[in-house]
Amino acid sequence: MVRFTFVVLNKVRLMRSLVVAVLLFLTTFASAQIVNPVKWSYAAKKISKTEAVVLFKATIDNGWHLYSQNIPDGGPVATKFEFSPSKAYTVTGKTSEPKPVTKFEKVFNMNVSYFEKSVVFQQKVKLAANQAVVKGKLEFMVCNDHQCLPPDEVDFSIAVK
């Protein structure tokens, strides 16, 4: 009888320990914050009956930087825009960006170009009709002085009216 009680008590203690461990894990996991230092917003501006400019604005948290579209091989992932094929519009030229900050980064052992605080990328499109919805995805990477986040992709859909 003593042996049976001892075995049952050990199983109860083991179960309590497992429950506590699981609760600690879930609490730690739930309190971990998802870092999202870039917020994207979109707009379109018609410049004629058949042309428009699509605007991609990145608002970047303090201390973080978003990399340019023009990054040498071996560096961070460059910002990249992909436009879905459509009969309603045609992409004209390359996506433009303002002049970035260019500095040497030890992590990549090279000069890299990036933006801080905010940046607006612009893409001209030729319209086949009076209205269109420009769709696609963009890829980007951000770093701060302590870490780099993995590249992220964002889908976009921008109405041109």
C-alpha angles and dihedrals in degrees: 000000000000091000092051091051091049092052093048092048091050091051091049091050091048091050091049090050091050092048091049091048092050092048091049090050093048092047092051092045093047093049094051109106124226107234112224107163097167126068117190126208129177139207140165130215124193113224095180139351091278103029137063139171119228115209127208113191120193116195107199125201118241113277094023129098133201117216125242125246088249110069124147120240113277093036133096122304110283121229108262134187123206120188123205114236113257140169089218096066145011124213111239117208126324129320108266128218135186121255108292130214109260119202140151112263118199092206091065096026091228146079111277132184122226147152131240131201096357144349136184120213118197132205126185117218132188112223123221091192137022091266135030142167112228110209136180143100138273129209124206144162131211134194139180130192092282108035148006120223120223114264113278132206125212126189117221135196117184123184116218110199 
